[in-house]
Amino acid sequence: MDGMTHRGGMGMGMGGGSVSPGGGGGASGSSPSVGSVARDVGKSLGSLADTLKDPDSRKDFMRRQRFYLICYGVAFVFLFFVYHLISDGDFSFLLTLGGLTRLFGFCQLLFHCVKDKSCSGMSLKTVQMYAVVFFSRLCSILFYEGYLPYDSSGDWLYQMVELSSFFICLAIIFLMMVTNKNTYDKDSDVFGHGMGLPNEFGPIYLAIPCLVLAVIVHPKLNANFFTDTAWTFALYLETVSVIPQTYMFQKSKTKTVDVWASHFVFLVGLSRFFLFIFWFSSYHELSDKYSDSITGAWVGLFVLINQVLHLVLLGDFCYIYLKSAKSGDPIVLTSLAV
């Protein structure tokens, strides 16, 4: 693989049921295509931009969203300094940027649990699956360099971001199961219920197929079966980890999405967007045309498909999130599109 760097090729530059906010109209109940997701999100961004052009509308928007604008502003400034002080500006910084954006989402959940002493609207199953995601990825990136960003953020920052995300997940799980367990809506967090196993084991129906697929189809940048498989398992599992959360939104008695959970899902979607940009240009580096394995030449394509699938799963929600931010109405789900 001629494009490989000392980090295993991860740093290659750029080559070359509907849902409705506030009870309004929504998107189609069938699974959206990538094109429709992009168009919907684009329309929402354009509509939001038009709203902000009007002085009165802008003032009202900033009044309603003041706290969250401060949070996002602090995060943006932090990312700006990280990029200029720690990163070399290499294209692979998108991996670190995606991780930081996702970490910000988990920090918001933790802040909600601690400040409000509440876990309302949060899916324990999704957080548990993400804990497994981070643990599996750490098994690979803490000991090998094959899947690290090529820029200087891959020296330590990327690893610290994933490690911090893992421990924050553990803290959230503890708060949901022990400290704030009376506020956890277990009756709505029912993904996998009725499939033969107890409700608590619902994530197994997503994790087992991901593990089997990772064993069969995985890149070999670490040249180590265990760590290569662990990294790929984390990638596949992360694609479906948000499903219990969106399923819980649908099963909630009120159908109104908790504001903190909505920010979390949106930030996960934004993180996936950054990662998709990176992998769209670099996925071919994961393939090995000279591998004896039948799947060796197709690994990169599998990774790219996972990025697209994750975007599609979260696209509708990001669309109504932006519409809700514009209107100020709560997000209300009428049916599940995934």
N, C-alpha and C positions, 0 to 999 in steps of 0.2 A: 504494500500500500504506500505509494510514493508520497502521498500527502501527509504522512505521519510526522508529528512533532515529538519532542521529548515527553509530552504528556499523552502519547498514544493517539494523536490525530484529532483531539477534541477542539483544537484551537485554530483550525483552518479558517482563513478569512472568507468573506463573502465571495463566492465563486461567480464571479461575474459581478287530545286534550288541551286546550289552549290555556294561556295564562294572561292575566290582565291586571294592571295596577288600578287599585281603587274600584274594582268591579267593572272596569270598562272593557272594550273589545280586546281580543288577543290574537295570537298567532294560531296557525293551524295545529290541530291536535296530533297530526302525524309528525314523524321525526323530520326535522328541518335539514335541508341540504347545506353544505358549506356556503354556497352562493347566497342562499336566502338569509342565513345567519349574518353574513357580512353585510348584506343590504339592510337588514333590520337594525343592526348595531350602528351602521353608518347613518341611517335616518334618525336614530335617536340622538346621536352625537350632533348632527346638523340641527335638529330641533332644539336641543339644549343650548347650542351656540346661539341660535336666533333669539332664544329667551334672554340670554345674558346680554344681548346687544341693547335691549330696552332698559333704561336706567331704573325705572320703577320695578320691573320684573327682576332685574339683577339684585336690587336692594332687598326685595322680598325673599329671593332665593338664598342670599347670603345670611339673612336673618334666621331663616328656617334651618339652614344647614351649617350654622356657624361652628359648632363643635367638631363636626366631621371634616369641615374644610380645614380647620386647624390641624387635625390629625393627619390628613393627607398632605397638607403643606409641610409639616414637620418631616414626614416621610420623604417627600420630594427633595427637601433640602439635604437630608441625610444621604439620599442616593446620589445627589449632585456631588457632595464632598467625597463620598466613597469612590465615585467614578474618577474624579480628578486627582485624589490623593493616594489611592490604593491601586486602582486599575491602570494598566498600560494603554487602555483605549482599544484593545484588541476586540475583534468581533465576538470572541468567545465569552466576553463579559456578560453577554445576554444570559448565559447559564446562571451566573451569580445574580444578575438582576431579577431573573425569574424566581430564584430561591429567596431573595430578600423580599420581594413582593408577597410571596406566599407566607413568609415568616411574619410580615406585618399583619396579614389576615389572622393568623393564630394568636398574635399579640392582642388583637382586638377581642377575640373570644376570651382570652385569659383575663383581660381588663374587665370585661363584662362579668365574668364569674366572681372576681374579687371585689369589684366596686359595688355591684348590685346584689351580690350574694345570690345570684340566680343563674340557672342554666337553661332558661326558657328558650324554646325554639332550636336547641342544639341537639344534634344526633351523636350519641355516644359511639355508635357503630362507625360513623365516619371518622371520628377522632381516633378511635382504636385502629382503624385501617391505616390512617396516616402515620400512626406511631410505628406500625410494621413497615410502612414504606420507608420512613427515615432510617429505621434500624437496618433494613436490608441495604439501603444505599450506603450507609456508613460502613458496613462490612466490606464494601468495595473501595470507597474513596479514601478511607483512613490509612490503608496499607498499600495501595497501588495508585499509580498516576494515570492510568489509561483513560479514565472518564472525568478528569479534572479540566477546568478551563485552562487554556494555554497562557492567558495573561497572568499578571502577578496576583490577582485575586484567588487564583488556584493554589497559591503557596500556602495559604492558611484561612483566608476569609470564607471561601466557599464551604470548606469543611466546618468552620465554626457556625455558619448559617444553618447548615443541615443538622449539626449537633444541637444548636439552640432550639431549632424547630422540634426535634425529638423530645427534648426535656420539657418544652412547653406543652407538648401533647400529653406527656405523662402527668404534668401538673393539672391540666384540664381534666384528664380522666379521673384523677384523684378527687378533684373538686366535685365532679359530676356523680361519682360513686359513693363519696363519703361526706364531705363538708356540705355540699348543696344538693344532696340526693333528693330532698323533698321537692325541689323545684324542677327536677328532670322529668319531662313528660314521656315516661316509658311506654305509655299506651299508644303514642303516636310514632315512636321509633320502632316500627315493626317490620322493617325490610327482612324478607326471608321467612316470616311467620307463616305457618301452615304448610311448609315444604318437607316436614318430617322431623326436623331438629328443633330443639327449644328455641324460642325467640332470640335469646342472647347469642346464638351461634349463626345468625343469619349471614354475617359477612363471609362465612366459609364458602357459601355458594358462589361468591365472587373471587375469593382468594385461591381456591384450588385450581380452577381453570387457568388463572394467571400464572400459577406456579408451574403447572404442566407445560404451558406454552413457553415459559421462560427456559425450562430445561431443554425443550426441543429447538427453540429459535432464540439464539442469543449471540451477540458479537463476541469477539475474543481479544479485545484491546489489552486486557490484563494478562492474557495467556494463562489464566487460572480458571478452571471450570466453576469452582464455588463462587468466587467473587464476580465473575462475568455473569453467572446465573442470578446472583443476588441483585446486581445492578439492574438487570433486565426485569426481574420479578418486581422490583420497586417501580420501574417505569410502567409496566402493565397494570399493576395494582393501583397506582395513582390515578390512572385513567378512569377507573370505576369507583374509586373511594368516595366520590361525592354523591353517588347514587342513593345511599341510605339517607343522606341529608335532604336531597330533593324529594325523595319518597316521603320523608317525614313532613315536609312542607305540605304535601298533598293530603296526608292523613290527619293533619292537625284539625281539631274541631272547629277552630275559628277561621281556618283557611288564610289567615293573615300571617305573613312572613315576619318573624322577629327581626327588628332592624339590625341587630348585631350579627345574626346569622346571615342576613342578606349581604352585609358588607364582606363577610368572610367568603361567601361563595363568589361574589363579584371579584374579589382580589385573587382567588384561586384561578378564576377565568382569565384575569389580566396576566397573571403569572404564566399561564399556559400559552397566551398569545406571544409573549416574549420568547418562550422556549420553542414555540412553533417556528418563529422567524429564524432562529438559529438552526434548528434541525432541517428546515426546508432547504437550506444551503449546504448543510454538512452531513446529511444522512448517509450519503454514499460512502463516507469514510468508515462506516461500521461494517460494510459488506466486504466479504473476502471471496473474490472470484476464483481463487486458487484453492479454496477449502475443499476437503474431501466430503464435507457434509452437504447434503442436498439443499439445505436451507442457507448455506453460507453466503451465497450471492444475493439473498433476498432479505437479510437481516435489517439493513438500513431502511428498506421499504416498509418493513413491519413497524419499525420505530416511527417513521413518518405517519403511517396510518393511525398509530396510537395518538399522535399529536392532533391529527385531524378529528378523530373520534371524540377526544376530550373537548375540543373546541365546539363541536356540534352539541355535545351533552350540556355544555354550559352556555351556549350562544343565546338561547331563548331567554334564560334567566338574566343574563347581562343586558339584553335588550329591554326587558321590562324594568330592570333596576334603573337604567338610565332614564326611562320614561317616568318612573316614580320620582327620581331625583328632580326632574323638571317640574312635575305637577305638585309635588309635596304630598301626594296621596300615599297611603300604605300599599305595599305589594300584596295582592290577593291572588291566590292560585285557584283556578276553577277546574283544571284538569292537568294531568301530568303528560308532558310531551316526550319523556324518555322511557 
